[in-house]
Amino acid sequence: MLLPESKINNVHGISDEQRQRIMDFLRNAVYCWCDNNKNQWFAARDLLGGENKDWHDTPMFALYEKSRNERQAGRDAGNLLKRVLSNDSRRFETDRGRVRQYRWCCEDITN
């Protein structure tokens, strides 16, 4: 769940199966981030950019294929990430700066 809640734009031009695979991929990336970067803010670009910018052979490539535009694919990925976090049982803070950021509200961190 997102705190505070905000509007989530739909992503068109991909199948329901592709959407679900992408969302599963993003959820796993988020869980990995939260496990390794406790209490740190992240954005879609942290999960999908830099060393992770090659989307070939991942479910993410469907976003690039539909638009053939990295900028639009990035926006679509951000919208799907926002939907993943909104639907998650864990709570995530969100902040809109230059890019939308998220942080897991993990009150139960012990280390």
Summary of the structure (lengths in Angstrom):
residues: 111
radius of gyration: 13.7
end to end distance: 23.5
largest distance: 44.1
contacts: 283
relative contact order: 0.24
helix: 49%
strand: 12%
